[in-house]
């Protein structure tokens, strides 16, 4: 069970995973050692699974950001899922959803040409509806 202090720790680490334990302790009104002990416990309990970086993909050449609502053509989703695994450089997230469609696929591409090539290959496995991100509000 986590308490309010644990929630504050998680919130601060989500904002900055590189924060020192001393800085973290100051933000949540604990000593650096107490903050470190709590973080270690959260890691051991599997609440904190790991640390990562957030990359602005548009700044490294992936300017086309899109979402695709995926409609499978039958109950066998394995061909689609196998295809997606081969396109990890473009796929950010693949969510199994309820409602309209079977999956919501989030992707980034360097150009519309590469997006088009991806869509031609994707259409061999599923139907889709494409939405292009204009701006992140």
Chimera marker file (.cmm) of the C-alpha trace (Angstrom):
<marker_set name="trace">
<marker id="1" x="0.000" y="0.000" z="0.000" r="1" g="1" b="0" radius="0.5"/>
<marker id="2" x="1.319" y="3.446" z="-0.827" r="1" g="1" b="0" radius="0.5"/>
<marker id="3" x="0.696" y="6.617" z="1.141" r="1" g="1" b="0" radius="0.5"/>
<marker id="4" x="0.636" y="10.324" z="0.246" r="1" g="1" b="0" radius="0.5"/>
<marker id="5" x="4.414" y="10.627" z="0.635" r="1" g="1" b="0" radius="0.5"/>
<marker id="6" x="4.929" y="7.756" z="-1.815" r="1" g="1" b="0" radius="0.5"/>
<marker id="7" x="2.570" y="9.471" z="-4.241" r="1" g="1" b="0" radius="0.5"/>
<marker id="8" x="4.589" y="12.688" z="-3.951" r="1" g="1" b="0" radius="0.5"/>
<marker id="9" x="7.799" y="10.730" z="-4.597" r="1" g="1" b="0" radius="0.5"/>
<marker id="10" x="6.285" y="9.140" z="-7.700" r="1" g="1" b="0" radius="0.5"/>
<marker id="11" x="5.064" y="12.522" z="-8.928" r="1" g="1" b="0" radius="0.5"/>
<marker id="12" x="8.498" y="14.126" z="-8.492" r="1" g="1" b="0" radius="0.5"/>
<marker id="13" x="10.341" y="11.193" z="-10.096" r="1" g="1" b="0" radius="0.5"/>
<marker id="14" x="7.914" y="11.276" z="-13.012" r="1" g="1" b="0" radius="0.5"/>
<marker id="15" x="8.820" y="14.917" z="-13.581" r="1" g="1" b="0" radius="0.5"/>
<marker id="16" x="12.561" y="14.315" z="-13.187" r="1" g="1" b="0" radius="0.5"/>
<marker id="17" x="13.972" y="10.802" z="-12.885" r="1" g="1" b="0" radius="0.5"/>
<marker id="18" x="17.468" y="12.239" z="-12.469" r="1" g="1" b="0" radius="0.5"/>
<marker id="19" x="16.715" y="14.217" z="-9.310" r="1" g="1" b="0" radius="0.5"/>
<marker id="20" x="19.124" y="13.547" z="-6.439" r="1" g="1" b="0" radius="0.5"/>
<marker id="21" x="17.728" y="11.929" z="-3.326" r="1" g="1" b="0" radius="0.5"/>
<marker id="22" x="18.686" y="15.060" z="-1.372" r="1" g="1" b="0" radius="0.5"/>
<marker id="23" x="16.670" y="17.271" z="-3.770" r="1" g="1" b="0" radius="0.5"/>
<marker id="24" x="13.775" y="14.804" z="-3.709" r="1" g="1" b="0" radius="0.5"/>
<marker id="25" x="13.793" y="14.791" z="0.080" r="1" g="1" b="0" radius="0.5"/>
<marker id="26" x="13.702" y="18.570" z="0.178" r="1" g="1" b="0" radius="0.5"/>
<marker id="27" x="10.708" y="18.688" z="-2.174" r="1" g="1" b="0" radius="0.5"/>
<marker id="28" x="8.680" y="16.204" z="-0.117" r="1" g="1" b="0" radius="0.5"/>
<marker id="29" x="9.951" y="17.261" z="3.332" r="1" g="1" b="0" radius="0.5"/>
<marker id="30" x="12.114" y="14.218" z="4.123" r="1" g="1" b="0" radius="0.5"/>
<marker id="31" x="15.828" y="13.712" z="4.545" r="1" g="1" b="0" radius="0.5"/>
<marker id="32" x="17.710" y="12.481" z="1.503" r="1" g="1" b="0" radius="0.5"/>
<marker id="33" x="18.282" y="9.142" z="3.243" r="1" g="1" b="0" radius="0.5"/>
<marker id="34" x="14.571" y="8.726" z="4.067" r="1" g="1" b="0" radius="0.5"/>
<marker id="35" x="13.630" y="9.593" z="0.479" r="1" g="1" b="0" radius="0.5"/>
<marker id="36" x="16.200" y="7.101" z="-0.816" r="1" g="1" b="0" radius="0.5"/>
<marker id="37" x="14.819" y="4.350" z="1.442" r="1" g="1" b="0" radius="0.5"/>
<marker id="38" x="11.293" y="4.974" z="0.210" r="1" g="1" b="0" radius="0.5"/>
<marker id="39" x="12.371" y="4.984" z="-3.442" r="1" g="1" b="0" radius="0.5"/>
<marker id="40" x="14.225" y="1.701" z="-2.920" r="1" g="1" b="0" radius="0.5"/>
<marker id="41" x="11.109" y="0.158" z="-1.333" r="1" g="1" b="0" radius="0.5"/>
<marker id="42" x="8.942" y="1.374" z="-4.243" r="1" g="1" b="0" radius="0.5"/>
<marker id="43" x="11.421" y="-0.193" z="-6.681" r="1" g="1" b="0" radius="0.5"/>
<marker id="44" x="11.578" y="-3.491" z="-4.761" r="1" g="1" b="0" radius="0.5"/>
<marker id="45" x="7.776" y="-3.694" z="-4.641" r="1" g="1" b="0" radius="0.5"/>
<marker id="46" x="7.621" y="-3.184" z="-8.414" r="1" g="1" b="0" radius="0.5"/>
<marker id="47" x="5.696" y="0.085" z="-8.139" r="1" g="1" b="0" radius="0.5"/>
<marker id="48" x="8.586" y="1.898" z="-9.795" r="1" g="1" b="0" radius="0.5"/>
<marker id="49" x="9.469" y="-0.381" z="-12.696" r="1" g="1" b="0" radius="0.5"/>
<marker id="50" x="12.338" y="1.627" z="-14.127" r="1" g="1" b="0" radius="0.5"/>
<marker id="51" x="13.546" y="4.989" z="-15.339" r="1" g="1" b="0" radius="0.5"/>
<marker id="52" x="13.538" y="6.321" z="-18.874" r="1" g="1" b="0" radius="0.5"/>
<marker id="53" x="14.068" y="9.434" z="-20.911" r="1" g="1" b="0" radius="0.5"/>
<marker id="54" x="11.523" y="11.335" z="-22.966" r="1" g="1" b="0" radius="0.5"/>
<marker id="55" x="12.719" y="12.169" z="-26.467" r="1" g="1" b="0" radius="0.5"/>
<marker id="56" x="11.169" y="14.820" z="-28.703" r="1" g="1" b="0" radius="0.5"/>
<marker id="57" x="10.959" y="12.641" z="-31.809" r="1" g="1" b="0" radius="0.5"/>
<marker id="58" x="10.232" y="15.593" z="-34.088" r="1" g="1" b="0" radius="0.5"/>
<marker id="59" x="13.681" y="16.984" z="-33.229" r="1" g="1" b="0" radius="0.5"/>
<marker id="60" x="15.402" y="13.752" z="-34.254" r="1" g="1" b="0" radius="0.5"/>
<marker id="61" x="13.714" y="13.438" z="-37.625" r="1" g="1" b="0" radius="0.5"/>
<marker id="62" x="10.276" y="11.929" z="-36.933" r="1" g="1" b="0" radius="0.5"/>
<marker id="63" x="8.044" y="14.885" z="-37.796" r="1" g="1" b="0" radius="0.5"/>
<marker id="64" x="4.897" y="12.967" z="-38.885" r="1" g="1" b="0" radius="0.5"/>
<marker id="65" x="2.902" y="11.939" z="-35.793" r="1" g="1" b="0" radius="0.5"/>
<marker id="66" x="-0.290" y="9.948" z="-36.283" r="1" g="1" b="0" radius="0.5"/>
<marker id="67" x="-2.876" y="7.723" z="-34.669" r="1" g="1" b="0" radius="0.5"/>
<marker id="68" x="-4.494" y="4.820" z="-36.480" r="1" g="1" b="0" radius="0.5"/>
<marker id="69" x="-7.700" y="3.160" z="-35.396" r="1" g="1" b="0" radius="0.5"/>
<marker id="70" x="-7.181" y="-0.465" z="-36.382" r="1" g="1" b="0" radius="0.5"/>
<marker id="71" x="-10.015" y="-2.682" z="-37.596" r="1" g="1" b="0" radius="0.5"/>
<marker id="72" x="-9.055" y="-6.351" z="-37.809" r="1" g="1" b="0" radius="0.5"/>
<marker id="73" x="-10.561" y="-8.376" z="-40.611" r="1" g="1" b="0" radius="0.5"/>
<marker id="74" x="-11.129" y="-11.478" z="-38.477" r="1" g="1" b="0" radius="0.5"/>
<marker id="75" x="-10.650" y="-12.787" z="-34.953" r="1" g="1" b="0" radius="0.5"/>
<marker id="76" x="-7.003" y="-13.720" z="-35.604" r="1" g="1" b="0" radius="0.5"/>
<marker id="77" x="-4.915" y="-10.708" z="-34.621" r="1" g="1" b="0" radius="0.5"/>
<marker id="78" x="-1.538" y="-12.472" z="-34.732" r="1" g="1" b="0" radius="0.5"/>
<marker id="79" x="-0.582" y="-11.338" z="-38.273" r="1" g="1" b="0" radius="0.5"/>
<marker id="80" x="-1.198" y="-7.695" z="-37.314" r="1" g="1" b="0" radius="0.5"/>
<marker id="81" x="0.639" y="-7.991" z="-33.993" r="1" g="1" b="0" radius="0.5"/>
<marker id="82" x="3.583" y="-9.724" z="-35.687" r="1" g="1" b="0" radius="0.5"/>
<marker id="83" x="3.752" y="-6.984" z="-38.323" r="1" g="1" b="0" radius="0.5"/>
<marker id="84" x="3.732" y="-4.246" z="-35.668" r="1" g="1" b="0" radius="0.5"/>
<marker id="85" x="6.678" y="-5.886" z="-33.883" r="1" g="1" b="0" radius="0.5"/>
<marker id="86" x="8.738" y="-5.503" z="-37.069" r="1" g="1" b="0" radius="0.5"/>
<marker id="87" x="8.020" y="-1.745" z="-37.154" r="1" g="1" b="0" radius="0.5"/>
<marker id="88" x="9.180" y="-0.760" z="-33.666" r="1" g="1" b="0" radius="0.5"/>
<marker id="89" x="11.145" y="2.228" z="-34.983" r="1" g="1" b="0" radius="0.5"/>
<marker id="90" x="7.811" y="3.818" z="-35.963" r="1" g="1" b="0" radius="0.5"/>
<marker id="91" x="5.374" y="2.432" z="-33.367" r="1" g="1" b="0" radius="0.5"/>
<marker id="92" x="5.151" y="4.407" z="-30.118" r="1" g="1" b="0" radius="0.5"/>
<marker id="93" x="2.140" y="2.652" z="-28.587" r="1" g="1" b="0" radius="0.5"/>
<marker id="94" x="-0.316" y="-0.061" z="-29.557" r="1" g="1" b="0" radius="0.5"/>
<marker id="95" x="-3.406" y="-0.126" z="-27.341" r="1" g="1" b="0" radius="0.5"/>
<marker id="96" x="-6.082" y="-2.838" z="-27.465" r="1" g="1" b="0" radius="0.5"/>
<marker id="97" x="-9.317" y="-0.859" z="-27.136" r="1" g="1" b="0" radius="0.5"/>
<marker id="98" x="-13.055" y="-1.290" z="-26.868" r="1" g="1" b="0" radius="0.5"/>
<marker id="99" x="-15.541" y="0.714" z="-28.864" r="1" g="1" b="0" radius="0.5"/>
<marker id="100" x="-14.749" y="1.839" z="-32.382" r="1" g="1" b="0" radius="0.5"/>
<marker id="101" x="-11.951" y="-0.383" z="-33.652" r="1" g="1" b="0" radius="0.5"/>
<marker id="102" x="-9.812" y="-3.101" z="-32.103" r="1" g="1" b="0" radius="0.5"/>
<marker id="103" x="-6.534" y="-1.234" z="-31.528" r="1" g="1" b="0" radius="0.5"/>
<marker id="104" x="-5.320" y="2.343" z="-31.344" r="1" g="1" b="0" radius="0.5"/>
<marker id="105" x="-1.853" y="2.604" z="-32.868" r="1" g="1" b="0" radius="0.5"/>
<marker id="106" x="0.364" y="5.651" z="-32.260" r="1" g="1" b="0" radius="0.5"/>
<marker id="107" x="3.228" y="6.122" z="-34.712" r="1" g="1" b="0" radius="0.5"/>
<marker id="108" x="5.896" y="8.579" z="-35.890" r="1" g="1" b="0" radius="0.5"/>
<marker id="109" x="7.525" y="8.768" z="-39.311" r="1" g="1" b="0" radius="0.5"/>
<marker id="110" x="10.253" y="10.904" z="-40.863" r="1" g="1" b="0" radius="0.5"/>
<marker id="111" x="8.086" y="11.698" z="-43.883" r="1" g="1" b="0" radius="0.5"/>
<marker id="112" x="4.701" y="11.160" z="-45.506" r="1" g="1" b="0" radius="0.5"/>
<marker id="113" x="6.426" y="8.858" z="-47.992" r="1" g="1" b="0" radius="0.5"/>
<marker id="114" x="7.482" y="6.485" z="-45.195" r="1" g="1" b="0" radius="0.5"/>
<marker id="115" x="4.018" y="6.734" z="-43.637" r="1" g="1" b="0" radius="0.5"/>
<marker id="116" x="2.485" y="5.765" z="-46.974" r="1" g="1" b="0" radius="0.5"/>
<marker id="117" x="4.812" y="2.768" z="-47.323" r="1" g="1" b="0" radius="0.5"/>
<marker id="118" x="3.864" y="1.674" z="-43.805" r="1" g="1" b="0" radius="0.5"/>
<marker id="119" x="0.139" y="2.033" z="-44.555" r="1" g="1" b="0" radius="0.5"/>
<marker id="120" x="0.395" y="-0.070" z="-47.725" r="1" g="1" b="0" radius="0.5"/>
<marker id="121" x="2.041" y="-2.867" z="-45.718" r="1" g="1" b="0" radius="0.5"/>
<marker id="122" x="-0.369" y="-2.456" z="-42.800" r="1" g="1" b="0" radius="0.5"/>
<marker id="123" x="-3.361" y="-2.772" z="-45.120" r="1" g="1" b="0" radius="0.5"/>
<marker id="124" x="-2.255" y="-6.318" z="-45.978" r="1" g="1" b="0" radius="0.5"/>
<marker id="125" x="-3.255" y="-7.274" z="-42.411" r="1" g="1" b="0" radius="0.5"/>
<marker id="126" x="-5.975" y="-4.863" z="-41.257" r="1" g="1" b="0" radius="0.5"/>
<marker id="127" x="-8.125" y="-1.911" z="-42.210" r="1" g="1" b="0" radius="0.5"/>
<marker id="128" x="-7.495" y="1.415" z="-40.506" r="1" g="1" b="0" radius="0.5"/>
<marker id="129" x="-8.594" y="4.994" z="-40.045" r="1" g="1" b="0" radius="0.5"/>
<marker id="130" x="-5.759" y="7.538" z="-40.005" r="1" g="1" b="0" radius="0.5"/>
<marker id="131" x="-5.598" y="10.724" z="-37.898" r="1" g="1" b="0" radius="0.5"/>
<marker id="132" x="-2.592" y="13.036" z="-38.248" r="1" g="1" b="0" radius="0.5"/>
<marker id="133" x="-1.496" y="15.092" z="-35.252" r="1" g="1" b="0" radius="0.5"/>
<marker id="134" x="-1.509" y="18.787" z="-36.162" r="1" g="1" b="0" radius="0.5"/>
<marker id="135" x="-0.392" y="20.146" z="-32.800" r="1" g="1" b="0" radius="0.5"/>
<marker id="136" x="-0.046" y="18.907" z="-29.226" r="1" g="1" b="0" radius="0.5"/>
<marker id="137" x="-2.307" y="21.147" z="-27.189" r="1" g="1" b="0" radius="0.5"/>
<link id1="1" id2="2" r="1" g="1" b="0" radius="0.2"/>
<link id1="2" id2="3" r="1" g="1" b="0" radius="0.2"/>
<link id1="3" id2="4" r="1" g="1" b="0" radius="0.2"/>
<link id1="4" id2="5" r="1" g="1" b="0" radius="0.2"/>
<link id1="5" id2="6" r="1" g="1" b="0" radius="0.2"/>
<link id1="6" id2="7" r="1" g="1" b="0" radius="0.2"/>
<link id1="7" id2="8" r="1" g="1" b="0" radius="0.2"/>
<link id1="8" id2="9" r="1" g="1" b="0" radius="0.2"/>
<link id1="9" id2="10" r="1" g="1" b="0" radius="0.2"/>
<link id1="10" id2="11" r="1" g="1" b="0" radius="0.2"/>
<link id1="11" id2="12" r="1" g="1" b="0" radius="0.2"/>
<link id1="12" id2="13" r="1" g="1" b="0" radius="0.2"/>
<link id1="13" id2="14" r="1" g="1" b="0" radius="0.2"/>
<link id1="14" id2="15" r="1" g="1" b="0" radius="0.2"/>
<link id1="15" id2="16" r="1" g="1" b="0" radius="0.2"/>
<link id1="16" id2="17" r="1" g="1" b="0" radius="0.2"/>
<link id1="17" id2="18" r="1" g="1" b="0" radius="0.2"/>
<link id1="18" id2="19" r="1" g="1" b="0" radius="0.2"/>
<link id1="19" id2="20" r="1" g="1" b="0" radius="0.2"/>
<link id1="20" id2="21" r="1" g="1" b="0" radius="0.2"/>
<link id1="21" id2="22" r="1" g="1" b="0" radius="0.2"/>
<link id1="22" id2="23" r="1" g="1" b="0" radius="0.2"/>
<link id1="23" id2="24" r="1" g="1" b="0" radius="0.2"/>
<link id1="24" id2="25" r="1" g="1" b="0" radius="0.2"/>
<link id1="25" id2="26" r="1" g="1" b="0" radius="0.2"/>
<link id1="26" id2="27" r="1" g="1" b="0" radius="0.2"/>
<link id1="27" id2="28" r="1" g="1" b="0" radius="0.2"/>
<link id1="28" id2="29" r="1" g="1" b="0" radius="0.2"/>
<link id1="29" id2="30" r="1" g="1" b="0" radius="0.2"/>
<link id1="30" id2="31" r="1" g="1" b="0" radius="0.2"/>
<link id1="31" id2="32" r="1" g="1" b="0" radius="0.2"/>
<link id1="32" id2="33" r="1" g="1" b="0" radius="0.2"/>
<link id1="33" id2="34" r="1" g="1" b="0" radius="0.2"/>
<link id1="34" id2="35" r="1" g="1" b="0" radius="0.2"/>
<link id1="35" id2="36" r="1" g="1" b="0" radius="0.2"/>
<link id1="36" id2="37" r="1" g="1" b="0" radius="0.2"/>
<link id1="37" id2="38" r="1" g="1" b="0" radius="0.2"/>
<link id1="38" id2="39" r="1" g="1" b="0" radius="0.2"/>
<link id1="39" id2="40" r="1" g="1" b="0" radius="0.2"/>
<link id1="40" id2="41" r="1" g="1" b="0" radius="0.2"/>
<link id1="41" id2="42" r="1" g="1" b="0" radius="0.2"/>
<link id1="42" id2="43" r="1" g="1" b="0" radius="0.2"/>
<link id1="43" id2="44" r="1" g="1" b="0" radius="0.2"/>
<link id1="44" id2="45" r="1" g="1" b="0" radius="0.2"/>
<link id1="45" id2="46" r="1" g="1" b="0" radius="0.2"/>
<link id1="46" id2="47" r="1" g="1" b="0" radius="0.2"/>
<link id1="47" id2="48" r="1" g="1" b="0" radius="0.2"/>
<link id1="48" id2="49" r="1" g="1" b="0" radius="0.2"/>
<link id1="49" id2="50" r="1" g="1" b="0" radius="0.2"/>
<link id1="50" id2="51" r="1" g="1" b="0" radius="0.2"/>
<link id1="51" id2="52" r="1" g="1" b="0" radius="0.2"/>
<link id1="52" id2="53" r="1" g="1" b="0" radius="0.2"/>
<link id1="53" id2="54" r="1" g="1" b="0" radius="0.2"/>
<link id1="54" id2="55" r="1" g="1" b="0" radius="0.2"/>
<link id1="55" id2="56" r="1" g="1" b="0" radius="0.2"/>
<link id1="56" id2="57" r="1" g="1" b="0" radius="0.2"/>
<link id1="57" id2="58" r="1" g="1" b="0" radius="0.2"/>
<link id1="58" id2="59" r="1" g="1" b="0" radius="0.2"/>
<link id1="59" id2="60" r="1" g="1" b="0" radius="0.2"/>
<link id1="60" id2="61" r="1" g="1" b="0" radius="0.2"/>
<link id1="61" id2="62" r="1" g="1" b="0" radius="0.2"/>
<link id1="62" id2="63" r="1" g="1" b="0" radius="0.2"/>
<link id1="63" id2="64" r="1" g="1" b="0" radius="0.2"/>
<link id1="64" id2="65" r="1" g="1" b="0" radius="0.2"/>
<link id1="65" id2="66" r="1" g="1" b="0" radius="0.2"/>
<link id1="66" id2="67" r="1" g="1" b="0" radius="0.2"/>
<link id1="67" id2="68" r="1" g="1" b="0" radius="0.2"/>
<link id1="68" id2="69" r="1" g="1" b="0" radius="0.2"/>
<link id1="69" id2="70" r="1" g="1" b="0" radius="0.2"/>
<link id1="70" id2="71" r="1" g="1" b="0" radius="0.2"/>
<link id1="71" id2="72" r="1" g="1" b="0" radius="0.2"/>
<link id1="72" id2="73" r="1" g="1" b="0" radius="0.2"/>
<link id1="73" id2="74" r="1" g="1" b="0" radius="0.2"/>
<link id1="74" id2="75" r="1" g="1" b="0" radius="0.2"/>
<link id1="75" id2="76" r="1" g="1" b="0" radius="0.2"/>
<link id1="76" id2="77" r="1" g="1" b="0" radius="0.2"/>
<link id1="77" id2="78" r="1" g="1" b="0" radius="0.2"/>
<link id1="78" id2="79" r="1" g="1" b="0" radius="0.2"/>
<link id1="79" id2="80" r="1" g="1" b="0" radius="0.2"/>
<link id1="80" id2="81" r="1" g="1" b="0" radius="0.2"/>
<link id1="81" id2="82" r="1" g="1" b="0" radius="0.2"/>
<link id1="82" id2="83" r="1" g="1" b="0" radius="0.2"/>
<link id1="83" id2="84" r="1" g="1" b="0" radius="0.2"/>
<link id1="84" id2="85" r="1" g="1" b="0" radius="0.2"/>
<link id1="85" id2="86" r="1" g="1" b="0" radius="0.2"/>
<link id1="86" id2="87" r="1" g="1" b="0" radius="0.2"/>
<link id1="87" id2="88" r="1" g="1" b="0" radius="0.2"/>
<link id1="88" id2="89" r="1" g="1" b="0" radius="0.2"/>
<link id1="89" id2="90" r="1" g="1" b="0" radius="0.2"/>
<link id1="90" id2="91" r="1" g="1" b="0" radius="0.2"/>
<link id1="91" id2="92" r="1" g="1" b="0" radius="0.2"/>
<link id1="92" id2="93" r="1" g="1" b="0" radius="0.2"/>
<link id1="93" id2="94" r="1" g="1" b="0" radius="0.2"/>
<link id1="94" id2="95" r="1" g="1" b="0" radius="0.2"/>
<link id1="95" id2="96" r="1" g="1" b="0" radius="0.2"/>
<link id1="96" id2="97" r="1" g="1" b="0" radius="0.2"/>
<link id1="97" id2="98" r="1" g="1" b="0" radius="0.2"/>
<link id1="98" id2="99" r="1" g="1" b="0" radius="0.2"/>
<link id1="99" id2="100" r="1" g="1" b="0" radius="0.2"/>
<link id1="100" id2="101" r="1" g="1" b="0" radius="0.2"/>
<link id1="101" id2="102" r="1" g="1" b="0" radius="0.2"/>
<link id1="102" id2="103" r="1" g="1" b="0" radius="0.2"/>
<link id1="103" id2="104" r="1" g="1" b="0" radius="0.2"/>
<link id1="104" id2="105" r="1" g="1" b="0" radius="0.2"/>
<link id1="105" id2="106" r="1" g="1" b="0" radius="0.2"/>
<link id1="106" id2="107" r="1" g="1" b="0" radius="0.2"/>
<link id1="107" id2="108" r="1" g="1" b="0" radius="0.2"/>
<link id1="108" id2="109" r="1" g="1" b="0" radius="0.2"/>
<link id1="109" id2="110" r="1" g="1" b="0" radius="0.2"/>
<link id1="110" id2="111" r="1" g="1" b="0" radius="0.2"/>
<link id1="111" id2="112" r="1" g="1" b="0" radius="0.2"/>
<link id1="112" id2="113" r="1" g="1" b="0" radius="0.2"/>
<link id1="113" id2="114" r="1" g="1" b="0" radius="0.2"/>
<link id1="114" id2="115" r="1" g="1" b="0" radius="0.2"/>
<link id1="115" id2="116" r="1" g="1" b="0" radius="0.2"/>
<link id1="116" id2="117" r="1" g="1" b="0" radius="0.2"/>
<link id1="117" id2="118" r="1" g="1" b="0" radius="0.2"/>
<link id1="118" id2="119" r="1" g="1" b="0" radius="0.2"/>
<link id1="119" id2="120" r="1" g="1" b="0" radius="0.2"/>
<link id1="120" id2="121" r="1" g="1" b="0" radius="0.2"/>
<link id1="121" id2="122" r="1" g="1" b="0" radius="0.2"/>
<link id1="122" id2="123" r="1" g="1" b="0" radius="0.2"/>
<link id1="123" id2="124" r="1" g="1" b="0" radius="0.2"/>
<link id1="124" id2="125" r="1" g="1" b="0" radius="0.2"/>
<link id1="125" id2="126" r="1" g="1" b="0" radius="0.2"/>
<link id1="126" id2="127" r="1" g="1" b="0" radius="0.2"/>
<link id1="127" id2="128" r="1" g="1" b="0" radius="0.2"/>
<link id1="128" id2="129" r="1" g="1" b="0" radius="0.2"/>
<link id1="129" id2="130" r="1" g="1" b="0" radius="0.2"/>
<link id1="130" id2="131" r="1" g="1" b="0" radius="0.2"/>
<link id1="131" id2="132" r="1" g="1" b="0" radius="0.2"/>
<link id1="132" id2="133" r="1" g="1" b="0" radius="0.2"/>
<link id1="133" id2="134" r="1" g="1" b="0" radius="0.2"/>
<link id1="134" id2="135" r="1" g="1" b="0" radius="0.2"/>
<link id1="135" id2="136" r="1" g="1" b="0" radius="0.2"/>
<link id1="136" id2="137" r="1" g="1" b="0" radius="0.2"/>
</marker_set>
